[in-house]
Amino acid sequence: MKKRVERKKYHLMLVVAGLKECVTPAVSLVLEIRKRSSEISFTWVGCSRKEELEVCKKYNIPYMLLESQGNGKKSKLGSLVRFCAEFIRFNKKMSENKPSAVLAFGGYESIPVLAAARVKSVTYYLIEPNAIADPVNRLFASKAKRIFLGHSSVNLNVLGGSKELTGIPVRQVSKGYNKTEYPGNFDRSKKTILICSGKDDSYSFNCCLVDTVKEWLENGVQIIWQTGGKSYSKLKEMFSGYNNIFLFSEVKDLYPYYAASKIVVGRSEPDFMAEIAYFGLPCMLISPPPSTNSIKWLNAGLVQNQGWAIRFQESESCGEKLLTTVNEILADEDRYEWMCRKALDNAPTNAVSRISEVIINELGIKKR
């Protein structure tokens, strides 16, 4: 989906680089900056994943494909050749049409773009959404105009340059949700639990919850379950006899379901956790073991320490532990309300506003 970039007085290049957890924060920033100024245009630099292409089409953001995408079957030499080719391509592009700034979210695929920006003296900003600093952000931090931190636990010593704790950008809402935004027989008065399998479409995650979900359903709890495409058909058949469960392979907008839920169960992806905190909800985070994905495990540990989440290691027994924990929290109104307050205390309410304000002010962009 290649579009001619509509150049305005200022131009911001967003390097999402295929990081699925950064798509929503990037869109939130585009919408907020557009709201604040009519003098800036955007190019989205990504890896041709479905979600990226869809949001770029929806919000009319010109898209540029990163051709240095990773592939486990490629040799290290082949990867190096692709990176060099991408560096040359972006170096040329910045010579021909220099952007006002680059905003990158990390990920090794963003290296050629950030390297070209540094060589061409293009201002660049970094966003670090995780509990530990991304290696690419570490590499480029010292020359960044500003580094926006999603969490205070990021090791500040490994990130040189100017840093600011903002939280992770989330889409702002000011409205409630009416019955037309839910399935026909959805009952907002019922105790509801929202389950999201995560952007990795984890079949193992869904499997460990089957017996737990059946127990909740038999006790009158209403379930919303975003299963991912790989698990949807099997789970749909498995739960065909229940009328208080709503299964979706994908939910385009989870906000109405956050608003209707008491507790959320899911993966410890930064954008997902930020949205849950924004809605002031306790969450149960099922993460791969530390040896499998340390970042997700540490992300979950961070919010557990903040008091509004509980971390579980994915295993055959985690469903039983989850069932006991959630039932205890829902039965204890004081504990539940305390966790809700902790979530709101750590909500990134002003993240999108603050990051947009800094970029606009530092680039000298005229506001509306």
C-alpha positions in Angstrom: 0.0 0.0 0.0 2.2 2.8 -1.3 0.9 6.3 -1.2 2.5 9.5 -2.3 3.4 11.4 0.8 1.5 14.6 1.2 4.3 16.9 2.3 3.5 19.7 4.7 5.7 22.2 6.3 6.8 19.5 8.9 7.1 15.8 8.3 7.4 13.1 11.0 8.6 9.6 10.1 7.2 6.9 12.5 9.3 3.8 12.6 7.1 1.0 14.1 9.2 -1.7 12.4 6.7 -4.4 12.8 6.5 -4.2 16.6 2.8 -5.2 17.1 2.6 -3.8 20.6 3.5 -0.4 19.3 0.9 0.0 16.6 -1.8 1.4 18.9 0.6 3.9 20.7 1.8 5.1 17.2 -1.7 5.7 16.0 -2.6 7.5 19.2 0.3 9.9 18.6 -0.7 10.5 15.0 -4.3 11.4 15.9 -3.2 13.6 18.8 -0.6 15.5 16.8 -3.0 16.0 13.9 -5.5 17.4 16.4 -2.9 19.9 17.6 -1.5 21.0 14.3 -2.4 21.1 10.6 1.2 21.7 9.5 2.6 18.2 10.0 2.4 15.1 7.8 3.5 11.5 8.5 5.1 8.4 6.9 4.6 5.1 8.7 7.7 2.8 8.3 6.7 -0.8 9.0 6.9 -4.4 8.0 3.7 -5.0 6.1 1.9 -6.7 8.9 -1.9 -6.8 8.5 -2.6 -4.6 11.5 -0.2 -1.9 10.4 -1.6 -1.8 6.8 -5.2 -1.6 8.2 -4.6 1.3 10.5 -2.6 3.2 7.8 -5.5 2.8 5.4 -8.1 3.7 8.1 -6.3 6.9 9.2 -4.8 7.9 5.8 -1.2 7.5 6.8 1.2 6.9 3.9 3.1 3.6 4.4 6.7 2.7 3.6 7.8 -0.9 3.7 10.9 -1.9 5.6 12.6 -4.5 3.4 15.1 -5.6 6.1 12.5 -7.8 7.8 13.8 -10.7 9.8 13.6 -14.3 8.6 15.0 -17.1 10.6 16.0 -19.0 7.5 18.2 -16.3 6.2 22.0 -16.3 6.9 23.6 -13.6 9.1 25.4 -12.4 5.9 22.1 -12.1 4.1 20.7 -10.1 7.0 23.7 -7.8 7.0 23.4 -7.2 3.2 19.7 -6.3 3.6 20.5 -3.9 6.4 23.1 -2.2 4.4 20.8 -1.9 1.4 18.1 -0.4 3.7 20.6 2.1 5.2 21.6 3.2 1.7 17.9 3.5 0.7 16.9 5.6 3.7 20.1 7.7 3.5 19.2 8.6 -0.1 15.5 9.3 0.9 16.6 11.6 3.7 19.0 13.4 1.3 16.1 14.0 -1.2 13.4 14.8 1.3 14.7 15.3 4.8 12.0 14.6 7.5 11.7 17.1 10.3 12.1 14.2 12.8 12.0 10.4 13.2 10.1 8.8 16.0 11.1 5.1 16.6 9.9 2.5 19.0 12.9 0.2 19.0 13.3 -3.2 17.3 16.3 -4.2 15.3 14.6 -3.6 12.0 14.6 0.2 12.8 18.4 0.3 12.8 18.9 1.3 9.1 16.4 4.2 9.5 17.9 5.5 12.8 21.5 5.1 11.4 20.5 7.1 8.3 18.9 9.8 10.5 22.0 10.1 12.6 24.3 10.4 9.5 22.0 13.0 8.0 21.6 14.9 11.3 17.9 14.3 11.4 16.3 14.8 14.8 15.0 11.6 16.2 13.0 10.6 19.3 12.8 7.2 20.9 10.0 5.5 22.8 10.9 2.7 25.2 7.6 0.8 26.1 9.1 -2.1 28.0 10.4 -2.7 31.5 13.9 -3.2 30.2 15.6 -1.1 27.5 15.5 -2.4 23.9 19.1 -3.0 22.6 18.4 -0.7 19.6 17.2 2.1 21.9 20.4 1.6 23.9 22.5 1.9 20.8 20.9 5.1 19.6 19.9 6.8 22.9 22.9 9.1 23.3 22.0 11.1 20.2 18.3 11.1 20.6 16.5 14.4 21.1 14.4 12.8 23.8 13.6 9.3 25.0 10.1 8.8 26.3 9.9 6.0 28.9 6.9 3.8 29.4 8.0 2.7 32.8 10.2 4.0 35.6 11.9 0.6 35.9 13.8 1.0 32.6 17.5 1.0 33.6 18.3 4.7 33.1 22.0 4.1 33.2 22.0 2.2 29.9 20.1 4.9 28.1 22.1 8.0 27.5 20.6 11.3 26.4 17.5 13.2 27.6 14.9 11.0 29.2 11.3 11.6 30.4 8.9 9.2 32.0 5.6 9.6 30.2 3.9 6.2 30.2 2.8 4.5 27.0 0.4 6.4 24.7 -3.2 5.2 24.7 -6.2 6.4 22.7 -8.2 8.9 24.8 -12.0 8.5 25.1 -14.6 10.7 26.7 -17.8 8.7 26.0 -19.6 5.8 27.5 -20.7 2.8 25.5 -24.3 1.9 24.6 -25.9 -1.5 23.8 -25.5 -1.1 20.1 -21.7 -1.5 20.5 -22.1 -5.0 22.0 -23.6 -8.3 20.6 -27.3 -8.5 20.9 -27.6 -10.7 23.9 -24.6 -9.2 25.8 -25.7 -8.2 29.4 -23.7 -5.3 30.9 -25.2 -6.0 34.3 -23.5 -9.4 34.6 -20.1 -9.9 36.1 -17.8 -10.0 33.1 -14.2 -11.2 32.5 -12.3 -10.2 29.4 -9.7 -12.6 28.0 -7.2 -11.6 25.3 -4.8 -14.2 23.9 -2.3 -11.6 22.9 -0.9 -10.5 19.6 1.2 -13.7 19.2 -2.1 -15.7 18.9 -0.9 -18.2 21.4 -2.6 -21.5 21.2 -1.0 -22.7 24.5 -2.3 -19.6 26.3 -5.9 -20.4 25.3 -5.6 -24.1 26.1 -4.6 -23.6 29.7 -7.7 -21.5 30.3 -10.4 -23.9 29.0 -11.3 -25.6 32.3 -11.1 -22.2 34.1 -13.5 -20.6 31.7 -16.0 -23.5 32.0 -16.0 -23.1 35.7 -16.7 -19.3 35.5 -19.5 -19.9 32.9 -21.2 -22.5 35.1 -21.2 -20.0 37.9 -22.9 -17.3 35.9 -19.9 -15.2 34.9 -20.0 -13.6 31.4 -16.9 -14.1 29.3 -15.5 -12.1 26.4 -12.7 -14.0 24.8 -10.5 -12.7 22.0 -8.9 -16.0 20.9 -6.8 -15.2 17.9 -7.3 -16.9 14.6 -5.5 -20.2 15.2 -7.7 -21.1 18.2 -11.1 -19.6 17.3 -12.8 -22.6 15.5 -11.8 -25.2 18.1 -12.9 -23.0 21.0 -16.1 -22.0 19.3 -17.0 -25.7 18.9 -15.9 -26.5 22.5 -18.1 -23.8 24.0 -21.1 -24.1 21.7 -23.4 -25.2 24.5 -22.9 -22.0 26.6 -24.9 -18.8 26.0 -22.9 -16.5 28.3 -19.6 -16.5 26.4 -18.7 -14.3 23.4 -15.8 -15.6 21.3 -14.0 -13.5 18.7 -10.9 -14.3 16.6 -10.1 -10.6 16.7 -11.7 -7.5 18.3 -10.9 -4.3 16.4 -11.7 -2.1 19.4 -11.4 -3.5 22.9 -12.5 -0.3 24.6 -16.2 -1.2 24.9 -15.3 -4.5 26.5 -12.8 -2.9 28.9 -15.7 -0.7 30.0 -18.0 -3.6 30.6 -15.5 -5.9 32.4 -14.5 -6.5 36.0 -11.1 -8.1 35.4 -8.9 -8.7 32.4 -6.8 -11.7 31.6 -4.1 -11.6 29.0 -0.5 -11.3 28.0 1.9 -8.7 29.3 2.2 -6.6 26.2 2.9 -2.9 26.9 0.1 -1.3 25.0 -2.4 -3.8 26.4 -1.3 -3.2 30.0 -1.5 0.6 29.4 -5.1 0.3 28.2 -6.1 -1.8 31.1 -4.6 0.7 33.6 -6.4 3.5 31.6 -9.7 1.8 32.4 -8.7 1.2 36.0 -9.0 -2.6 35.9 -7.2 -5.3 37.8 -5.5 -7.7 35.4 -4.1 -11.3 35.5 -1.1 -11.6 33.2 -0.1 -15.1 31.9 3.5 -14.9 30.6 5.9 -17.4 29.1 8.6 -18.5 31.5 11.5 -16.1 31.9 13.8 -18.3 29.7 11.3 -18.0 26.8 10.5 -14.3 26.8 12.2 -12.3 29.6 10.7 -9.0 28.5 7.1 -10.2 28.9 7.9 -11.8 32.3 9.5 -8.6 33.5 6.7 -6.4 32.2 4.2 -8.6 34.2 6.4 -8.4 37.3 6.5 -4.6 37.0 2.8 -4.1 37.2 2.4 -6.8 39.8 4.7 -4.8 42.0 2.5 -1.7 41.4 -0.3 -3.6 43.0 -3.0 -3.9 40.2 -1.9 -7.1 38.5 -0.9 -10.7 39.3 1.6 -12.6 37.2 1.3 -16.2 36.3 3.7 -18.4 34.5 2.1 -20.3 31.6 1.8 -23.9 32.6 -0.7 -26.8 32.9 -1.5 -25.6 36.4 -1.8 -21.9 35.8 -5.5 -22.1 34.9 -6.3 -23.5 38.4 -4.2 -20.9 40.1 -5.9 -18.2 38.0 -9.4 -19.5 38.9 -8.7 -19.4 42.6 -7.0 -15.9 42.5 -9.8 -14.2 40.4 -12.6 -15.7 42.5 -10.9 -14.5 45.7 -10.5 -10.9 44.3 -14.1 -10.7 43.1 -15.3 -12.0 46.5 -13.3 -9.3 48.3 -14.8 -5.9 47.4 -12.1 -4.0 49.4 -9.2 -5.8 47.7 -10.9 -5.3 44.3 -11.4 -1.6 44.7 -7.8 -1.2 46.0 -6.5 -2.9 42.8 -8.7 -0.6 40.7 -7.2 2.5 42.4 -3.7 1.2 41.9 -4.4 0.7 38.2 -5.7 4.3 37.8 -2.7 5.5 39.8 -0.4 4.0 37.2 -2.5 4.9 34.1 -0.7 6.7 31.3 -3.5 9.3 31.2 -1.3 12.1 29.9 1.3 10.2 27.9 -0.1 10.9 24.4 -0.6 14.6 25.3 2.8 15.0 26.8 4.8 13.3 23.9 2.8 15.3 21.3 3.4 18.5 23.1 7.2 17.9 23.4 7.5 17.0 19.7 5.5 20.0 18.5 7.3 22.5 20.8 10.8 21.2 20.1 10.2 21.2 16.3 8.7 24.7 16.5 5.4 23.6 14.9 2.6 26.1 14.9 -0.5 24.8 16.8 -4.0 25.1 15.7 
